[in-house]
Amino acid sequence: MEGFLDFNQLQTEQKEWQNKNFPNSGIHQCFYGVVEELGELAHALLKMDQGIRGTREKHMAAAKDAIGDIVIYLAGLCNQREIDFQKAVENTWDVVKKRDWIKYPFNGIDQ
């Protein structure tokens, strides 16, 4: 499938890119990047909801860019701590997708 990129490939490519462009960066810079991009995402969504400072299309483009940047920074953070990004997402999703907050509003599961 053309254009398909899984987390493993992203993590490998991100590590190569980061080592070339920012060889001395550490986990803090990856974390700060995530936080910065969350702020940009919040800004885009807020302004879109308020209907100010641009069109819906402009704000959607900014939101999509921020989401992509967050994922890329998270791949870098995983590289810094030798976390398998793909497995981390898969394992967490296996737990989360079993929750039913409608049926079990207290904790999402039957217990």
Buried (B, 14 or more C-beta within 10 A) or exposed (E): EEEEEEBEEBBEEBBEEBEEEEEEBEEEBBBEBBEBBBEBBEBBBEBBEEEEEBEEEEBBEBBEBBBEBBBBBBBBBBBBEEBEBBEEBEEEEEEEEEEEEEEEEEEBEEE
